[in-house]
Amino acid sequence: MSNPHSGFTMYRPGAANQRPASPINSQPAPEPEPVEKAVLADDAQLDLAHDEARAAVDETLTKLDAELVGLANVKRRVREIAALLLVDRAREQFGLTSSRPTMHMSFTGGPGTGKTTVALRMAEMLHALGYIRKPKVHVVTRDDLVGQFIGHTAPKTKEAIAKSAGGVLFIDEAYYLYRPENERDYGQEAIEILLQEMENDRGNLVVIFAGYPDRMNTFFTSNPGLSSRVAHHIEFEDYKHDELLQISEIMLDRENFQFDSQARVAFGEYLTLRMTQPRFSNARSVRNAIDRCRLRQAKRLVELQRPLTKDDLITLTENDIRGSSVFSVATAD
């Protein structure tokens, strides 16, 4: 079976890959050997623009730019990783052997900063470059890995790894795996299993640890073996006010909504207030705010005593924004 992204030929057991048995000898013919790629001559020239995976990588990077506002540092690191693997593929074609680059990663940042989205795009890119077999991400938390009783943790952790095989295992709030204050906690057992798989099965699994920066620093400091196996530490900064406003416009456009001019000003004021309050979650809070604005718009439209126009249905007004309790709390203060 040919993989158009990896540039290698793979075979698997099955009728489609087996030769018919000889009428004299009923024993099935042996599986065909994978065809080795010819090594380029020392004086050959290789144009990376014609790498069969380059177009898929460029498409993934374009989607990442369209999906995520800002995050220049994150996007730069993703491009560096793509370049590393493209060059590694080029070296292979010249017969230049080297150790397989480690792709285990740490994503640190607050909620709603795009970590899961980047993980999804990273999986697509790694698949296109032949590093992993499947462009999939399996998201887990501590509860999916750690058991409450003796003997429960190993099967749970191994099951999560099996579900991630060939792709990416994304461990959200990974620092909860380590609880040194509880001597009977089984999180360390999960970490030890992960360490073993990350080292021995690098060709079949990429692990991404994610969480708040300060807690992740403590987590890695307390687990030096784990830290040494994570090659890429990527920081996701909180969004600025103008970036959040831009994100809101993108979200509205995707859902066929729009702010009128006064509503846009009001939403900017909403963000200024909301960003100072507890449990603010960047783009996630913007999404929740827009959903509540839509609820208020729907109530307003249902109560109108006239037929509705298309413009009515797609437009959020100033009153739809200022109906938020965020404004009443500010007034009360």
Order of alpha helices (4+ residues) and beta strands (2+ residues): alpha-alpha-beta-alpha-beta-alpha-alpha-beta-alpha-beta-alpha-alpha-beta-alpha-beta-alpha-alpha-alpha-beta-alpha-alpha
